[in-house]
C-alpha cells in the first residue's frame, strides 16, 4: 500500500544508529524504515534534509495540575508546550490536581478534564497515600501506568506522604500487580534535623534552602527503598535523583539484581548551587540543585547507564507562589518549569560533553517509554511503533524568552540562556502538529491507558 506519509532525512535516529532513511507511515504507525531513496510513487514526503529525525520525546514526570489547580498549569498549555518542544508523550503525576489521582473516581475526573484539550498523547500515574491500599488494584485496572508516592510532605494537603509501614502495606499488592512504584526519595528526619540547626539562616540565600534539604535525606531514603525492594520483590523507581552520594547504593542494588531504577532531571545536570544568586527562586525545587562536583557525578552515572533516563519534573506555578518579589527561598513553591525545553537543554549539555544524538534518544525517548511499559509503541523509530517524530536542527541556537514559551507560566531558570537544538517540526502518529513555531490543525492527542 502507498504510505500515508514518508518522513525522510539524512540523520534518522533508529535503534540501529543514525542513518539516512525514509520512514513510511501508514494509519499512524511506522510501516517501514527503508533506504533513503525508497519512496513509493505518489506518497507525500516530508523532507527533513540534514535535520535530526528522532522519536518524539517521552516525559514520564510532568505535573499538569488539572483539574483543581489549572491556574498553575492545564492540559492545553502543557501539551502545547510539549508539542513545541518535540515531546509527544506525557505521563502526568497524581498530585497537585484536585482531587489527587488516588482512586478510580479521581482518575475519571482527570480523564474528563483532559478530553479534547491534549495536543500530544497523555497517560497517568496513580498515587499511593496512607490508607488507599484497597484502591490500587482498581486504579491499575482502570489504566494508570503505575504509582507514585512521597516519603516527605508533598507540599499539598491532598497528597499525604507515606511511611515505611505504609510502604510495607502497599508493596505486596503492587508486586502482585507487576506495577512500578515511583518514589520521591527523601526521608523527613534528616530534614527536620537540618531545620533545627538552620533556623537563623537568611531566607533569600540559596544556601539556606540547600542546607534544609541535605543529601542524607535522599541517601537514607534510597537505602530504605533498596531493602524494601529486596523484601517485597517489588519494582521501585527513584524519581529526580539529586544526591550523588546515593549512587553507590543504587549501583549495589543493580549488581544485586534488584528492580530498583533511577532517573534524574535536566536542572540537576545543568545548574550548580554555586551559581544560583540570592533571591532567584525560579531555581527552587526539591530535592535541591546541588554543587558542581555533585552534578559531574550525576553525569558520570548517566553516561555509564546507572541513571537510565532524564525527565523534566515540570512543575510550574503562578509567580506569586514562587515569591518572586521577596526572593524568599523558604516560602517559595518548589518546582521548575521546563517542559518545552527538554530536548535543547539536554542536547546543549550532552554535545558539550561529546555525546551524539543516539544517547539523547536513549535518555529522553526509549528509557522513559520502558518505565511506563510503552516501549512496544513509543520511543523508537521502528516498524509497528507510533509515528511520533521530533525533527530538529542540532546546530541552531535559541535564546529562551518568555514570549516563546507555551507553558501557562513563563518563569523558568533557563530564561535568558542560549541553547542548542531547535525543534523544526513535531509529528504525532503521522500528523504534523507543530512546524516553524506554529501549531497545526487541532488537538490530536490521545488519552493513553496501560497496555495489558
N, C-alpha and C positions, 0 to 999 in steps of 0.2 A: 504494500500500500504506500501511496505517496505520503510522506510525513506532513503533519500539520505545520511544522516549522523545523528548520535546520539552523542551529547556532554553531558557527564555525569560527575558529581562530587559530593563531599560531602558538598560543600558550594556554591550552586547555589542561586543567589540573585534574587528573584522574588517579585512581588508586595505583596505576602502573607508572605514574610520573607525569611530568609536564610535557606535552607533545602537541604538534599540530593535529587537529581533529575536526570532524564535522559531527555534531551531536544531533541525532534525529529524534524529534519529539512527536509522539502520537498519543492523543487523548490525555494530555497532561503528564505522561510518563516518558522516560527515556527509552526509545525503541532500539537505538543502536548508537555506538560510539565508533564512527567509521573514519577512514582516511580523509584527509583534508579535502581532496577533490571528489569524494564520493557523495555527490549531491544529486538526487533524482530530479529529472526534468519536471518543471512545474512547481517544485516545492519552494515556499517562501524561505528566504535566507536572511538571517541576521549576521552581518559581518562584524566580528569583533576585532579583526586585524591583529595588532600586536598587544591589545589589552589582555589581561588575565581573565579567563573564564573559570570560575571556581564554583563549587556548590554554594548555594545560599547558606549564610551563617546560621547556626542553631544556637540560640542563647537560652539556656535552661535555668537562668537565675534572674528573673525580672519581676519587679513589683509594679503591677498596673493599678491596683488600688480601687478599682470599680467593681461593684457598687459601694457606696458609703463614703468614700474619700476621693471621688472623681475630680475634686478641685486640686488634688495633688497630681494625679495622672489618670487618664482613662484609656479605653481601648482604641478609640480613634486616634488620639495623639500619639500614644505609644507605638501603635502599629504603623502609622505614617513614618515616625522616626526610624523604625526598624527598616521599612522598605527603602527609605532614602540612604540607609547605611549598608544595603546588601544583606540584611538579616531577613530570612524568610520563615523562620520557625521560632516561636517563643513558648516557653513553659512558665506560667505565671505562679508566683509564690502564694501561699494560702493566707497570708496576713496582710494587714493594712486595709483590706476591704472590710466592709461591714454588711453582712456577717462574715467572719473568717471561715475559710473553707474546711470546716472540721466535721461536717455532717453532709449526707446526701442532699438535704434540703438547701443547705448553704451553697453547695455546688450548683444546684439548679438555679439559684438566684444569680450566681456568677455567669452561668450559661445564658440566661435571659438577658443579662446586661451586655454580654459580648455580641450577641447575634446582630448581624448587619452592620457592625462597626469595624471589622478587622480587615486591614489591608494585607496582612500576612496570616499564616496558619498559627493558631494559638491552642495550647493544651494547658492542663492544670495539675499542680501538685495538691495533695490533701495535707491536712495538718494533724499532728499528734499533740494533744494538750491533756492536762490532767483529767482523767475520767472518761475519755472518749474511746476507750479500747473497743467497745462493742460497735462503734461506728466504722471501724477501719475496714472491715471486710465489705460492708455496704458501699463505702466510698470507693474502694478498689474496683468492685463490680460495676460501679457507676462510671468508671473510666478514668479516674485520676492515674497519673503515671508513677506515683509513689507518694512518699510522705516527707514532711519537714517538721522539725521541732527546734526549740531553743533550750539551751541549758542555763541561760541567764534571762532576766526580763527582756521582752522583745521591744518594749517601748510603747506598745499599745495594749489596752486592757483586754481586748477581745481575744488575744492570743497569749495565754499564760505559758510560762516556761515549765519544763518538766525536770524532775529529779531522777536520781539513779533508780529509785523504786518505781517510778512511773515507766521508765525505760524497760525495766525488768518485766513489767506487766504487758507492755506493748510489743516488745521484740519477738516473743514466741509467735504471736499472731502474724506479724509481718513476715517472719521467716517461713511460716506455713504457706503464706500467700506468694512467696517469692518476690516480695516488694522491697524496694530500696528505701532506706531512711536517710534523709538529708539532715545534717545536724549543724546548727550554729554552735560551734565548739568553743565555748568559754565557760568556765565554772565561776560561780559567784564569790567563793571565799577569797581567792587572791585579789579580786576587785574590791571587795569590802575592806580587806586589809590595806590595800593601797589608798583607798579613800580615807581611812583613819589616819594615815600618815601624811596626807597631802591636802588637808583642809584649808590651808592658808595660801595655796598657790594662786597666781594671777589667772583669772578665767580667760583672758584674751591671749594668753600664750599657748601655742600648740603643745608645748612640752607639758603643760598642765593636763591636757586631755590624754596625751600619751602615757603619762605617769599613772593615770587612773585605770588603764586597761593593759596591765603588764602581760608580758609573754607567758608568764607562768599560768595565767588563766587558760590560755589555749593549750599549753603543754599538758597540764593535768587533765583537761577535758579529753584530749586525744588519747592519752594513756587509758582513761576510763573506757572510751569507745572501743579501743583495741581489746580490752578484757571482755567487754560485753559482746563484741562480735564473735570472739572465740567461744564464749559460753553458749550463746544462743544460735550460733552458726547463721548469723543474720548479715545481710548486706547493708553496710553503712557507708555513707559518703560525707566527707567533711567539706563543708562549703567555705568559700572565701578564706582560705588559709592565709594568715598574716605572719605568724611566728615561724621563722626558720629553725628555731630551737626544737620544734616538734618533728622535724624531718627525720632524724634518726629513728624515732619511734614508729613513724609511718613506714620507713624502709624495712624495719624489722618485721612489721606486720605483713608487708608484702612478701618478704622472704619466708615467713611462716605460713603463707598461703591463705591469710585471712581475706575476707571480702570487704576490705577497707580501702576506699579510693578517696581522691582528694582533688580539689580544684583551687585555683587562685583567681584573682581579678586583675584587670588592666591597671588599676590605680596602684596596686602593690608592686607591679612590675615597672611602673613609670616614675612615680614620685618617691621622694625620700624626706624623712622627717626634718632633716637639717635645712631643707629648702622651703619649708612652709612658714610663711610670715605670720606674725601676730595678727589675730582678728580675721584670718582668711578661713571662715567657717565652711566655705564650699568644699574644703578638704576633709571635713569631719565624717568619719564612718567608723563602724565597729565590726570587727577589730580595727584598730587604727593603722594608718600608714606608718611604717617603722623606718629604721635608719637605713642608710645606703648599703652598709655591709649586709643587712638582712635582705634587702632587695636582690643583691647579687647572688645570695644563696638560693633564693626562690627561683631565680633564672636558671641556676645550675640544676636544680631539681626538675624544672620544666624541661630543660634540654635533655636530661637523661631519662625522662619518662616517668619519674616518680610522681610528679604533678602531671595529671593527664590532660587537663583542659583549662581554658581561660574563659571566664564569663564576666558580664558587667556588674551584676548585682545592682542594676538600675533601680534607684530608689529616690525619686525626686520629691520635692515638697515646695510649698509656697516660700518665698524669700523671707517672710516674717518668721516662719518656723526655723529657718537657718540663722536667725539672729544676725542678719547682715549689718544692721545699723550699729549694734553694740559689739559685734565680733566676739560674743561670749561662747567659747567652745563648750563650756559645761552645760549650757542650756540649749544649744542649737540641736536641731534634729540631725541624727546621724544617717546620712545617705548621700550617694553620689549619682549624679545624672550623667549618663554617658552612652545610652543605648545606640544612638545613631553613629557614634564614633568608634564602635568596637573594632571594626576592621582597620581603619587607618591608625588608630592608637597602637594596636599590637604590631602592625606592619612597620610602623616607624621605629619601634624598639627592636623588632626582630631583624630588620635589614641592617641596622647599625651593628648588630652582633654577628652578621654573616650568614643569617638563615635565609632560606628560599621560601617560595610560596607553598611548597609541599608541607613544610612544618606548620604553616599558618592554617592550612586545610585541616590538618590533624587536630590542632588545638581548638579551632573555632567551629569546626563542622562535624568531623567524624566522631571524636570523643564525646562531645555533648549528646549527639544522636544515640550513641551506645548507652549512655547513662539513662536516657529516657526510654530505651527499648525501641527507638525509632530507626535503628541502623539498618533495617531492611528497606527503608523508604526514604530516609533523609540523610544528608551529609556526604554523599558521594555522587560523582558523575559516572554512573554505571547503568547498564541495562536493567530496567524494571523500577528504577528509582524515580521519585518525583522530579520533574524537570524544573527544579529550583536553581537559579543561577545568579551569581553576583559577577557582573562584568566591570572590571575596574582597571584603572591606569596606575601601575605601581610606581611610576616615576613622577607623576604630577603631585603637586602640593596644594594644600588648602590651609587657610588661616581660620581657626574656629571663631566664628562670630555669632552673636545671639540671633541675628536675623536669619541665619542659615540653618538654625536648629528647629526641629519639629516637635520636640518634647513640649509638654504643656508649660513647663518652667525652664527657663534658659540658663539658670545659674549652674555652672559646671567648672571644676578646676582646670579643665582643658581650654577654657576660653582664652583667646589671645595666642595660643600655641600654634605653630606651623607643623602640620602633619603630612606625611607621605601617604599616598594611596587615595585616589578619588574615584568614587563609585560612579560609573557612567550609566549603567542600566541594571535593573533588577527584574528577574522573571520568577513568577510563582506558578508552578505547574504549567509551564509553557506560555503563560500570559505575561506580556511585558507590563509591569505595574508602575515602573519609575524609569525615567530616562532624562538625562541632561537637566536635572533639577526640577523636573515636573512629574506629578503623579498622573497616571493614565487610567482611563476607564473608571471603574467603581470598585468598591470593596469586594475582593475575590477570596479573602481569607476564609479558611475552614476552621471549625471547632474540632480539634483533634481529641480522640479518646484512645486510651491504652489499647494496643492490639493484643488480642487474646489468641 
